[in-house]
Amino acid sequence: MERVADPKAVLKAALGGRRAPEHDVDRLGQTVALERLAKVPAYRRWLSDLRAVREQLHFL
């Protein structure tokens, strides 16, 4: 279970309340440690799904 009830709101607040936070993804990517991100269940699921697709497409 996720600990943050509304992660989109947290992201919006962290990026300064901009209307389009996707413009700051590059900056966010430079500051987030992958070790910490790996603690997020949704990110782990995404990694697992990505690996499965890469295997299906014979990219691994």
FENFENGI-V269203 format. One record per residue. PSI is psi in degrees with one decimal (NA if undefined). Layout:
[[PSI] [PSI]]
This chain:
[[139.6] [142.6] [-24.0] [121.1] [-38.3] [81.6] [-30.1] [-38.1] [-39.4] [-43.6] [-44.1] [-42.9] [-39.9] [-29.4] [10.7] [16.5] [21.7] [155.3] [-32.0] [83.1] [-17.2] [-19.1] [-19.5] [10.1] [-39.1] [-47.1] [-42.1] [-41.7] [-27.1] [-15.9] [-12.4] [126.7] [132.0] [-30.2] [-39.0] [-39.0] [-33.3] [-12.7] [-9.1] [118.9] [-41.2] [-37.2] [-41.8] [-40.5] [-42.4] [-44.2] [-42.3] [-44.9] [-41.5] [-43.5] [-42.6] [-43.1] [-42.0] [-37.8] [-41.8] [-35.5] [5.0] [35.8] [-9.5] [NA]]
